[in-house]
């Protein structure tokens, strides 16, 4: 961390490469989760009494919202897949079935149990919402909605949306699947090396295979991270070689993404911007930590998974309530119902997290996979 002497001279931190990489990964977790919340902070909503809010049609609002939610918000999950691939293989020197089994065993606690809990929690919320108990809900569901088959299906593919009932946890679902396929990833990387990663990256950027359940994104970014982990590369050191390029190229591509958001070819620009965004955020954060003393409180970092797993429906309800009450019809009002619900949802969820950490720490640890 930075220290200031009485002459206000900045003394830079002197972290080792391994320490800086670890601190960068740790730091990134919190802003990435906040970005995920903004990715879900869209203002379009329909209500049971027929009131519909389109949430668009304003130049500054539409473009700023797209920049925050669709670019910065969409950098988050690819970055998390990249980090997950790196961490899965980072401490494995020689691949073996014992190592593989040990990794999967830890994933039961860190991924599967929280995944089942939070989806069960979300299914209960969805059932109540579609029972038509509030004018804020979108309406009643058909009888098949309450069938055992449909409810079980919500754990994996809710309403044929490609997401589980707790929508943000599609990342955890896909991560569990790619973890099971870790031997294939190991063989792919060790035999095809960087060319195998580049091939998967081109498939993702080109959108040739399509984005069914975000499989292409999952495979590429996890494998990209695995490449760094298997070859014991330092992502901060390697990305820093592209520091100047990334701080110029990412803003340019982000602007191009905003300007072409309604064009058919935007997918190629968008995914290129997302990839550059991963390098950009690593470079900015590692630079800030090492040269500016950036740090985030341990409580905020510990709350990451709780925020990630619980925010969607809380944020949605607050957002719907504000839209229904304010009925925004100006650009300023649209900004209010975009930013304020995220702030309120964060404050509420973080307060609940701190309360549970004090009152029920063991239960909190279980539903957060040991991260709290």
C-alpha positions in Angstrom: 0.0 0.0 0.0 1.1 3.6 -0.5 2.6 5.4 2.4 2.9 9.2 2.5 5.7 10.8 4.4 5.5 14.3 5.8 6.5 15.8 2.5 3.7 13.9 0.7 6.2 11.8 -1.2 4.6 8.6 -2.6 6.3 5.4 -1.7 5.2 2.7 -4.0 4.4 -0.8 -2.8 7.0 -3.4 -3.3 5.0 -6.5 -4.0 6.5 -9.6 -5.5 5.0 -10.7 -8.9 3.0 -13.5 -7.2 1.7 -11.2 -4.5 0.6 -8.6 -7.0 -1.2 -11.2 -9.1 -3.0 -12.5 -6.0 -4.0 -9.1 -4.8 -5.2 -8.1 -8.3 -7.4 -11.2 -8.5 -8.7 -10.5 -5.0 -9.4 -6.8 -5.7 -11.2 -7.5 -8.9 -13.9 -9.7 -7.4 -15.8 -6.8 -5.8 -15.9 -4.3 -8.7 -16.8 -7.2 -11.0 -19.8 -8.1 -8.9 -21.0 -4.5 -8.9 -20.6 -4.5 -12.7 -22.8 -7.6 -12.8 -25.5 -5.8 -10.8 -25.4 -3.0 -13.4 -25.7 -5.5 -16.1 -29.0 -6.5 -14.6 -30.1 -2.9 -13.9 -32.2 -2.4 -17.1 -35.3 -0.3 -16.8 -37.7 -2.1 -19.1 -40.5 -3.7 -17.2 -44.1 -5.0 -17.6 -46.7 -5.1 -14.8 -49.8 -7.0 -14.0 -52.1 -4.0 -14.4 -51.0 -3.5 -18.0 -48.5 -0.6 -17.4 -45.4 -1.1 -19.6 -42.2 0.8 -19.4 -40.0 0.5 -22.5 -36.9 2.1 -20.8 -35.4 3.6 -24.0 -35.4 6.3 -26.5 -33.1 8.8 -24.9 -29.6 9.4 -26.4 -27.5 9.9 -23.3 -29.3 7.4 -21.2 -29.3 4.6 -23.8 -25.7 5.0 -24.6 -24.4 5.4 -21.1 -26.5 2.5 -19.9 -25.1 0.4 -22.8 -21.5 1.3 -22.0 -22.0 0.4 -18.3 -24.3 -2.6 -18.5 -23.5 -4.1 -21.9 -19.8 -3.5 -22.0 -18.3 -3.1 -18.5 -21.1 -5.4 -17.2 -20.3 -8.0 -19.8 -16.6 -8.0 -19.2 -17.3 -9.5 -15.8 -18.2 -13.1 -16.5 -15.5 -13.7 -19.1 -13.0 -12.3 -16.6 -14.4 -14.7 -13.9 -14.1 -17.6 -16.3 -10.5 -16.6 -17.1 -9.6 -16.4 -13.4 -11.4 -19.7 -12.7 -9.5 -21.5 -15.4 -6.2 -20.1 -14.1 -7.0 -21.0 -10.4 -8.1 -24.6 -11.3 -4.8 -25.5 -12.9 -2.4 -22.9 -11.3 -1.2 -25.2 -8.5 -1.1 -28.4 -10.4 2.4 -29.4 -11.5 1.6 -32.9 -12.7 -1.9 -33.9 -13.8 -3.4 -37.0 -12.2 -6.8 -38.5 -11.4 -6.1 -37.8 -7.7 -5.6 -34.1 -8.4 -8.7 -34.1 -10.6 -10.8 -35.8 -7.9 -9.5 -33.5 -5.2 -10.5 -30.4 -7.3 -14.0 -31.7 -7.9 -14.5 -32.6 -4.3 -13.8 -29.0 -3.2 -16.2 -27.8 -5.9 -19.1 -29.6 -4.2 -18.7 -27.3 -1.3 -17.7 -24.1 -3.2 -20.1 -24.4 -6.1 -22.7 -27.2 -6.0 -24.2 -26.7 -2.6 -24.5 -22.9 -3.0 -25.9 -23.4 -6.5 -28.7 -25.7 -5.2 -29.5 -23.4 -2.3 -29.7 -20.2 -4.2 -31.7 -21.7 -7.0 -34.2 -23.2 -4.5 -34.5 -19.7 -3.0 -35.1 -18.2 -6.4 -37.7 -20.8 -7.4 -39.6 -19.9 -4.2 -39.5 -16.2 -5.2 -40.6 -16.9 -8.7 -43.5 -19.1 -7.6 -44.7 -16.3 -5.3 -44.3 -13.7 -8.0 -46.2 -15.6 -10.5 -49.0 -16.3 -8.1 -50.1 -12.7 -8.9 -49.8 -11.4 -5.3 -48.6 -7.9 -6.4 -49.3 -5.4 -9.2 -45.5 -5.3 -9.6 -45.4 -8.9 -11.0 -45.8 -9.6 -14.7 -48.9 -11.8 -14.3 -50.0 -15.3 -13.5 -48.5 -18.4 -14.9 -50.2 -21.5 -16.3 -50.8 -24.6 -14.4 -47.8 -26.4 -15.9 -45.6 -23.8 -14.3 -46.2 -25.5 -10.9 -45.5 -29.0 -12.0 -42.7 -31.0 -10.4 -41.0 -31.4 -13.8 -41.0 -27.7 -14.5 -39.8 -26.8 -11.0 -36.9 -29.3 -11.2 -36.1 -27.9 -14.7 -35.8 -24.4 -13.1 -32.5 -25.5 -11.5 -30.9 -25.8 -14.9 -33.0 -24.1 -17.6 -35.8 -21.8 -16.3 -38.5 -21.2 -18.9 -36.2 -22.4 -21.7 -34.1 -19.2 -21.2 -30.8 -21.1 -20.9 -30.5 -19.8 -17.4 -31.3 -21.4 -14.0 -34.0 -19.7 -11.8 -31.3 -17.7 -10.0 -30.3 -16.2 -13.4 -26.8 -15.0 -12.6 -25.8 -18.5 -11.5 -25.6 -19.7 -15.1 -22.0 -18.9 -14.7 -21.7 -21.3 -11.8 -23.7 -24.0 -13.7 -21.3 -23.6 -16.7 -18.3 -23.5 -14.5 -19.3 -26.8 -12.9 -19.6 -28.4 -16.3 -16.3 -27.1 -17.6 -14.7 -28.3 -14.3 -15.9 -31.8 -15.1 -14.3 -31.5 -18.5 -11.0 -30.3 -17.0 -9.0 -33.4 -18.3 -10.1 -32.4 -21.8 -9.0 -28.8 -21.2 -5.6 -30.1 -19.9 -5.1 -32.3 -23.0 -6.2 -29.5 -25.3 -3.8 -26.9 -23.8 -0.8 -29.2 -23.4 -1.0 -30.6 -26.9 -2.2 -27.5 -28.9 -0.7 -24.9 -26.6 -1.4 -21.3 -27.7 -2.8 -22.3 -31.1 -5.6 -24.2 -29.4 -6.5 -21.2 -27.3 -6.4 -18.9 -30.3 -8.6 -21.2 -32.3 -11.2 -21.2 -29.5 -10.9 -17.4 -29.2 -11.6 -17.0 -32.9 -14.7 -19.3 -32.6 -16.0 -17.1 -29.8 -15.3 -13.7 -31.4 -16.7 -14.8 -34.8 -19.9 -16.3 -33.2 -19.7 -19.2 -35.7 -21.0 -21.8 -33.3 -23.6 -19.4 -31.7 -24.1 -18.6 -28.0 -26.3 -21.5 -26.8 -26.1 -21.3 -23.0 -22.9 -19.3 -23.5 -20.9 -22.4 -24.2 -18.4 -20.8 -26.5 -17.6 -18.1 -24.0 -17.3 -20.6 -21.2 -14.9 -22.9 -23.1 -12.7 -20.2 -24.5 -12.2 -18.0 -21.4 -11.8 -21.0 -19.0 -9.3 -22.5 -21.4 -7.5 -19.2 -21.8 -7.1 -19.0 -18.0 -6.1 -22.7 -18.0 -3.3 -21.9 -20.4 -1.8 -19.4 -17.9 -2.3 -21.8 -15.1 -0.8 -24.9 -16.8 2.2 -23.0 -18.1 2.6 -21.2 -14.7 2.4 -17.8 -16.4 1.8 -14.6 -14.5 -1.2 -12.9 -16.0 -0.3 -9.5 -14.5 3.2 -9.5 -15.9 2.1 -10.8 -19.4 -0.9 -8.4 -19.6 1.3 -5.5 -18.5 3.4 -5.9 -21.6 0.3 -4.7 -23.4 -0.5 -1.9 -20.9 -0.3 1.1 -23.3 -2.1 -0.9 -26.0 -4.9 -1.9 -23.7 -5.6 1.6 -22.3 -5.9 2.9 -25.8 -7.5 0.0 -27.7 -10.2 -0.9 -25.1 -11.7 2.6 -24.9 -11.7 2.9 -28.7 -13.4 -0.5 -29.1 -15.9 0.3 -26.4 -16.8 3.5 -28.2 -17.1 1.5 -31.5 -19.3 -1.0 -29.7 -21.6 1.8 -28.4 -21.8 3.4 -31.9 -22.6 0.1 -33.6 -24.8 -1.5 -31.0 -27.8 -1.8 -33.4 -25.8 -3.1 -36.3 -25.8 -6.8 -37.3 -21.9 -6.9 -37.3 -21.8 -5.5 -33.8 -21.3 -8.9 -32.2 -17.7 -9.0 -33.6 -16.9 -5.6 -32.3 -18.6 -6.3 -29.0 -16.7 -9.5 -28.3 -13.4 -8.0 -29.3 -14.1 -5.1 -26.9 -14.9 -7.6 -24.1 -11.7 -9.5 -24.6 -9.7 -6.3 -24.6 -11.6 -5.3 -21.5 -10.2 -8.3 -19.6 -6.6 -7.1 -20.3 -7.6 -3.6 -19.5 -9.1 -4.2 -16.1 -6.2 -6.4 -15.0 -3.7 -3.7 -16.1 -5.6 -0.8 -14.5 -6.2 -2.7 -11.2 -2.6 -4.1 -10.9 -1.2 -0.6 -11.7 -3.5 0.9 -9.1 -2.6 -1.6 -6.4 1.2 -1.4 -7.0 1.5 2.3 -7.7 -1.5 4.0 -6.0 -2.1 1.7 -3.0 -5.6 0.7 -4.1 -7.3 -1.7 -1.6 -10.8 -2.9 -0.8 -12.0 -3.8 2.7 -12.0 -7.4 3.6 -15.8 -7.2 4.4 -16.6 -6.1 0.9 -14.5 -8.8 -0.6 -16.0 -11.4 1.6 -19.5 -10.4 0.6 -18.8 -10.9 -3.2 -20.5 -14.3 -3.6 -23.5 -13.3 -1.4 -24.0 -10.2 -3.4 -23.7 -12.1 -6.7 -26.1 -14.9 -5.7 -28.8 -12.8 -4.0 -29.0 -9.6 -5.9 -31.0 -10.4 -9.0 -34.6 -10.5 -7.6 -34.0 -8.0 -4.9 -32.6 -5.5 -7.5 -35.5 -6.4 -9.9 -38.2 -5.8 -7.2 -36.6 -2.4 -6.2 -36.3 -1.4 -9.8 -39.9 -2.4 -10.6 -41.1 -0.6 -7.5 -39.3 2.6 -8.5 -40.5 2.4 -12.2 -44.1 1.7 -11.1 -44.0 4.6 -8.6 -42.1 7.2 -10.7 -43.3 6.0 -14.1 -40.2 7.7 -15.7 -40.9 9.8 -18.8 -37.8 11.9 -18.9 -34.1 11.1 -19.4 -33.2 12.2 -15.9 -35.9 9.9 -14.4 -34.5 7.0 -16.4 -31.1 7.6 -14.9 -32.6 7.6 -11.4 -34.3 4.2 -11.9 -31.1 2.9 -13.3 -28.5 4.0 -10.7 -30.6 4.2 -7.5 -31.9 0.6 -7.4 -28.3 -0.7 -7.6 -27.3 1.5 -4.7 -30.3 0.5 -2.6 -30.0 -3.2 -3.4 -26.3 -3.2 -2.6 -26.9 -1.4 0.8 -29.7 -3.8 1.7 -27.8 -7.0 0.7 -24.6 -5.9 2.3 -26.4 -5.1 5.6 -28.1 -8.6 5.5 -24.6 -10.1 4.9 -23.1 -8.3 7.9 -26.0 -9.4 10.1 -25.8 -13.0 9.0 -22.0 -13.0 9.5 -22.6 -11.9 13.1 -25.7 -14.1 13.8 -25.4 -17.2 11.6 -21.8 -17.3 10.3 -21.8 -21.1 9.8 -24.9 -21.0 7.6 -23.6 -18.0 5.7 -20.4 -19.9 5.0 -22.3 -22.9 3.7 -24.5 -20.9 1.2 -21.5 -18.9 0.1 -19.3 -21.9 -0.5 -16.9 -21.1 2.3 -16.2 -17.6 0.8 -17.7 -15.6 3.7 
